[in-house]
Amino acid sequence: MQLPTFEDVAAAAARIAGHAHRTPVLTSTTADQALGARLFFKCENLQRMGAFKFRGAFNALSCFDAAQRRAGVVAFSSGNHAQAIALAARLLDMPSTIVMPNDAPATKVAATRGYGGRVVFYDRYREDREAIGRRLAEEYGLTLIPPYDHPHVIAGQGTAAMELLEEVGPLDALFVCLGGGGLLSGSALATRALSPGTRIYGVEPEAGDDGQRSFRTGAIVHIETPATIADGAQTQHLGRFTFEIIRRDVDDIFTVSDAALVDAMRFFASRMKMVVEPTGCLGFAAARERGALLAGQRVGVIVSGGNVDLARFAALVGPYRTDGPVDRP
Ligand SMILES: *Cc1c(COP(=O)(O)O)cnc(C)c1O
C-alpha cells in the first residue's frame, strides 16, 4: 500500500489549476474577537459544485489513461462526491455513472444529472451499493472512484490546505471537517510539508465519533450510519489510506454537537454572509469551543461545502429547538 505524499498534492495542484476555483480565504473580526485568535477561513463552499470534493474528483479522473477515459467512471454516493465526479467527468469529456439510493433527494439526483451523470438507482435497504458499483465496473470496464480512500482523491483534497498555507503563511492550528478522512489526510500531507509546526485537528459529529475512537485506539472502528445533520460526515469508518496518514500526521480529533453546527451555520450566514452546509461547519464549531487553546494564535479553518437546499437551510437556521436537532436523517 503506497501512501500518497506531499509531492502527489503538488502534482494534483498542477492538474486542477484552471479547472478548480482557487477559493477565497476570508476573515471575520467578530470571530477573531470572540476567540481571541486570528482566524483564516478557506471557503470551499465557494468551490465549483459547492464543495472541496471537486478537487479530488478532478485529480483522480485526470490520471485516467485513454482506455479508462473511453469507458468512463463509476461512483456510489448521494452527496457531494456524486456531483463532483459527474462534473469532473463532463469537463474531461468522459461518461460517468453514479449509483444512488432510490430515495435520494430529488434535488441531488437532478444536480447529478444536470452535471451529465447517468444515475443508477438501488434499494438501500436490500442492495449493497459497493457490490453494484463493482459489478458495473466489471461489466462495462468502468473505473470506480471511491469518495475518500484513494491516493489521487486524497492528494486532490490536500490542495485546499496547500492554497491556504501559500496564501496566509504558517499557522499554529488547522481545523478540518472529518468524514472518511480524504480531506483531513490530504490537508495533513500539505500542512506537514508547508507548515510543519501546525497542530492539525480533525472534527466529526458527536453521533459519529468513529474517527476519534480509531485515532485513540489505533485500529479502524466501524459504526452504524450516525444520526446527524452533518450528512457529508455520515461515514461508517475511516479508510485504509486515510487512517494511516491521520494516525501519523494529525494531532487530535474532536467532536461537536448538531446544535453547535446550527450555531455555526447561523454565524456564517449572519456575520459572513455565507451559506455553509452543516458538515462544512464542523471545523469552525470545534474551534469556537476551544478559545482557550487558541488564544493569540493563527488558526486555519477549512469550510468544506455549502450544498444545503434552501428549505432545509431555513429550517435549520430558523426557529431552532434546543431539545434536539430539527431533523435526524
Ligand atoms: C465529503 C465531505 C466531508 C468529509 O470529507 P471526507 O474526505 O470524507 O472526510 C466534509 N464536508 C463536506 C461538505 C463533504 O462533502
The ligand as an SDF file (V2000), in Angstrom:
LIG
                    3D

 15 15  0  0  0  0  0  0  0  0999 V2000
  -17.3810   14.6720    1.9800 C   0  0  0  0  0  0  0  0  0  0  0  0
  -17.4750   15.8890    2.8120 C   0  0  0  0  0  0  0  0  0  0  0  0
  -16.8010   15.9920    4.0430 C   0  0  0  0  0  0  0  0  0  0  0  0
  -15.9870   14.8680    4.6170 C   0  0  0  0  0  0  0  0  0  0  0  0
  -14.8580   14.5820    3.8070 O   0  0  0  0  0  0  0  0  0  0  0  0
  -14.0450   13.2480    3.9650 P   0  0  0  0  0  0  0  0  0  0  0  0
  -12.9760   13.3330    2.9500 O   0  0  0  0  0  0  0  0  0  0  0  0
  -14.9910   12.0980    3.7280 O   0  0  0  0  0  0  0  0  0  0  0  0
  -13.5240   13.2120    5.3630 O   0  0  0  0  0  0  0  0  0  0  0  0
  -16.8820   17.1840    4.7420 C   0  0  0  0  0  0  0  0  0  0  0  0
  -17.6230   18.2190    4.2740 N   0  0  0  0  0  0  0  0  0  0  0  0
  -18.2920   18.1610    3.1110 C   0  0  0  0  0  0  0  0  0  0  0  0
  -19.0720   19.3370    2.6790 C   0  0  0  0  0  0  0  0  0  0  0  0
  -18.2360   16.9930    2.3300 C   0  0  0  0  0  0  0  0  0  0  0  0
  -18.9100   16.9400    1.1610 O   0  0  0  0  0  0  0  0  0  0  0  0
  1  2  1  0
  2  3  1  0
  2 14  2  0
  3  4  1  0
  3 10  2  0
  4  5  1  0
  5  6  1  0
  6  7  2  0
  6  8  1  0
  6  9  1  0
 10 11  1  0
 11 12  2  0
 12 13  1  0
 12 14  1  0
 14 15  1  0
M  END
$$$$
